[in-house]
Amino acid sequence: MCYYNSINIPKGSKVTLKGITKDLPPITRPLQSGFEYGNWPIIKPTSEGFELELAHWELIAPWIKTGREVLEGREKFNTLNATSERLLESRLYKNAALKQRCLILSSGFYEWRHFKPEQAKKDMAYPYFVSLKNQPYFFMAGIYQPWVDQESGERIDTFSLITTKANSLMERIHNKKKRMPTILNGEQASEWVNPNLLEERIRQLSSCQVNDELMTAYTLPKDFRTAPNPMEAFVYEELPLI
């Protein structure tokens, strides 16, 4: 599943969706774990087109009433990712999939390949950074859910990142669960945030597999998560995939 993301939007960047072009603020986050339960930039549809906002990475169900209940729920399951196959069957995700679809900005994500060397007693996990060629950022499909803490009155938007079956490249990298984020091109992204999208098209788009020829991947040092700038690990080492 996709739990580690990165974003690097240079100053002066723009985004075009539904025929509307807007400026993007510069954002640099070389590495963020979903398990930090922090904020991440998403794009939401509005009556004027769309807007960028920072939303809480972890979709919180409307029947959860307090922050304490959120913490208790994490002990049982996480909602950082939503699987495309169950999107419209899930009590938790269905309403958001039908009415509250969003786009998650990314410059690349991190995943682990498992391999058991000869004479080793167990698998070893090797980290990779995966991105799209010649694209400083791209769109991942997501769903969002507004949530209000009934104790504090705080209102936030929360979201899940949608995953689909791995393409041939990601099958080699994420070779345990063989999943990948649902990555959409510009035309598909504009469709995804169209409020009038039919259920069948929601199923199709949520299951999209980006062509592996558009992707690139590099191995990383195992301790990359403790580096001051994890992005430097692949920018300068340039270690090719397998």
N, C-alpha and C positions, 0 to 999 in steps of 0.2 A: 504494500500500500504506500501512498505518498504522504509521508509525515515530515519531510525536510525540504524546505523550499528556499529560493533565493530571488532577489530582485535588484536590478541595477538600471534605473531609468535616468539617462543623462538629461542635463538641463536643455530645454528647448524641444523636448520630445512632444509628439502629438499622437492622438489616437482618433481613428475614424470608424464610426459605427452607425449603421442605419442612415448613411449619407450625411452625417453630422461630424465635424472635426472639432476637437477640443484640445487645449494644452494639457499636458501632464506635468505635475510637479516633480522635481528631481527626487528620487527615492533610492537609497542604497542600503540593502540588507543582504550581506553575503551569505548568511546562513540563519535560518530560523526553524526551530523545531515546533511542530504542532503541539507537542506535549508541554510547551511553555504556556499554552492557552492565552496567547497574546493577540494583538491586532494585526491584520494584514490588509493590504489594499485590494479592494474589489470594485467592480463596476456594476451598478444597479440601473435598471431602466427607470425613467421618470416620464412625466407627461411632456416634458420638453426634450426628451431623447434619452439621456443617461447622465450619471454622475459618478465620480470616484469618491470612495470613502474608505476609512479604516474600519473594519469589522472584526468581531471576535471570532477567532478560528476555533470552532466547536459549535455545531448547531445545537441549540438548547430547545427542547420540546416545550410547547406552550403550556402543558400541564405541570411542568416543574415550576414551583412558585418562589423558591428562595435560593440564595447562593449556597446555603448549606445542602439543599437537595441536589444542586449541581455537583458539588463535591462528592456526595454519596453516590450519585449516578456514575461518576468516573470509575468507581471501584468495580462496577459491573460491566461497563462497555464504554467505548469511545465513539464519538460522532465526528471525528476529524475528516473522515472519508465516508462517502456514500456510494455503494456499488450500483452501477448502471442497470444491472439485471433486476434489482429489487426496488428500483426508484419509485415506480408507480404501484407497487404492491405493499410497500411499507407504510404502516400507520404513522410513523415518525416523519418520513420523507415525502409522502405523496402530495400533500397540500402545497408544500414549498416547490416541488417539481412542477406542479400544474400552474402555480401562480407567482412564484417568487424565485425566478432563475437569475443567476448573476454570473459574472465572469471574474476569474481570479487571475491577477497578473503574475507572471513569473518570467525570470530570465534563465531558469534552469532548476532542476531538482536533483536530489541526492538519493541514490538507491544502493543496495548491497547485493553482490553476487556471492553465492555460497559454493565452496569448492572443498573437496576433501583430498588433501595431498596423500601420496602413498605413505603407508605406515602411520598415518595420523589417526587418532582415536575419534576425532569428531571434525565436523565441517569448520572451515575457516570462512569468515565473512570479509569480502573485499569491497570497499566503497568506490562508487563511481559518481561523477557529475554528468548529468544528461541535459542537453539543451537542443535548440534548433539552429541549424546553420544560418549564419548571416542575419540573425534576428536578435536584436538586443532584448526584446521581451515578446511574450506571446500570451495567448489566452487559454486558460483551463476552464472547463465548465464547472459551475457550482450552483448551489441552491442556498438561499438565505431565509432566516426566520427572525423577525423582530421579537424581542423578549423583554419583559418588565419584571424586575425583582420586586415582589410584593411587600417585602420588608423595607427596602430602602427607597423604592420608587424609581430607581435607575432604569432607563430604557436603553437597550443596545441592539444592534443588528448582529446576528450570529450566522455562521455559514459552515457548510461542508463542501469539500472538494470531491468531485465525482471521479471514480475510477472505472476503467473498462479492462477487457482482456488485453494482454500484452501483444504488441506486434512482434515480428521476428527478432528485432534488435533487443527489445525489452525482455523477451523470453530468455535470452542469453544472460542478461544482467540480473533481472529480478526472477531468478530461476527457481525459487521456492514457490511463491504464490502466483507468479506470472501475471501481474497486474501492472497497470500504468495509468497516469492521469489522462482524462479525456481532454485532448488538446484540439482546439478549434481554429480554423483559419478565419480571416476577416469576415468573409461572407457567412460562414457558419455561426460565428460569434454574433453577428447582427441578428441572425435568425433566432439564436438561443434566447436573446433578451426581448424578443417580440412577444408581447403579452397574449397574443391571439394564436399561439402555436398549438397545433393539434397534438393529441396524445401520441399518435403513431410517429409524428415527426420528433417529439420529445424523446421517444425510445431510440429512434435512429441516431439523433445527434448525441445523446448521452453515451452511446456505444461506439462512437467514432474512434478509429485508430489512425493516428497520423502516420503517413508513409515513413517508414524507417530510413529511407534515403534522404529525408529532410532533417534527420537527427544526427547528432554527434555525441560521443561519450568518451570520457577520460577516466582512468584510474586515479585514485587519490591516496595519499599516505593514510594509514589507519588512524592516526591521531589528528586528522584534519579538523575535527570539531573543537579542538583546543587551540588551534592556530589563531593569531590575531586577525588574520584575514583569510578565511578558508578559500576564497576565490583564487588567491595567489598560488594555491597548491596545483591547480590545473593550468592556469594561464602561463606559468613559467616552466613547469615540468613537462607539459605536453606529452603525457604518456597515452599511447593509443589504446583503443579497446582490444583486449584479448589478442 
